[in-house]
Amino acid sequence: MVKCLGWVDAHTKLKYARCILMYKIKHDMVPGYLSSSFVPVTAGHSYNTRGASRGDLFVTGGPRTAHKRTLGYLGAIDWNSLPVETWQAPSLGKFKSKCVQVLLQSLF
């Protein structure tokens, strides 16, 4: 019934909110203490990997379940899962609309 009505589940809404926060972090729209938690993959090594050439963020953490619920982990995972065209949106409004399209395509 949820898919029939076009509603999104709570997990997708949280992912959308994290993606918006990550856009703000990447474009210096938030305080520095948030943006300092995220580093690009290229800062960790000089190899030309897929993640480095795309501009992915380094996913920190270990195998503990508690860490996998933090913004540092989930934010990087969500940001890296978006297409590069979505990242490169010129404004927050355009990013939001592109992000909604990507997330709805993954649902249905």
N, C-alpha and C positions, 0 to 999 in steps of 0.2 A: 504494500500500500504506500509506503514511503517513496519508493521509486516512481510509482504511478503519479503521485502528486508533485514530484519534482523537488521534494525536500531533501536536505542533506543531513547526515547523521552528526552526532557530536564530535566524533573523531575527525571528520572532514572540516568542521568549523574550527576546531583547535589547530589543525594543520594550516588552515587559511590565516588564522591570527598569527601563528608563528612565522609564516612566509612574509606577512606584512611587516612584522617586527624585524625580520632578517633584511628586508629591503631597506628599512630605515637604518639599520646598523651598517649596511654596505654603503649607504649614501650619506653617512655622517649626520643623521637626523636625530640621534639619541646621544646621551652622555657617553663619554669616552670609556668608562669602566665596562660598558656593555660591548662596545666594538673591540676592545682589547682582548676579549675572550675568543675571538674568531680569527684564524690565520688562514691564508690561502695555502693550497697544497704546494705551490712553488716555494714557499718559505721553508719547507721541510727538506727539500732536495732539489737538485738541478736537472733531474731526468725529465725527458719530454714524454710524460705519460698522458693518458686520455684525460684524467682529472686535472692535470696541470695545464694542458692546452685549453680545456674548457673554462678554467678559472674556478674550479671547485674549492670548497672550504675543507680544511683538514678536520676529520672527525676524531675528536679526542675520546679518551676513556678506555675502560677495560671491560672485562666480561661481567662485571657486577650488574645486577638488575637495577639497583638504585640509581646508578649513573645513567642508565639508558632512559631515565625519565627527566633528565635535566635539559635546560635550554641549550647548553653547549653541545649536547649530543643530538637532540631532536631537531634543533634549529639548523644545524649543518646538514643533517640527513634530508630534511625537507627542502632546503635551499638547493642542494645538489640534485634533487629529483626533478626540479623544474627545468624546462628547456631554456637554453641560453637566450632565445628571443624574448622570453618573459623577463629574465633578469635585466635585460638592456632597455626596458621601458623608460622613456624619458621623464615620466612623472609618476607620482604615487597613484594617481587616479587611473592612469593607463595600466600600471602594474596590477592594480586590483582587478580590473576587468579581464586582463589576460590570465591572471591567476585563477579567477573564477572559472574561466573557460577550460583551463587545464584540469582543474580539480573535478569539474562536472564531467568531463570526458573520461576521467579515470573511474568515475562512479558508474556511469551507464554504458 
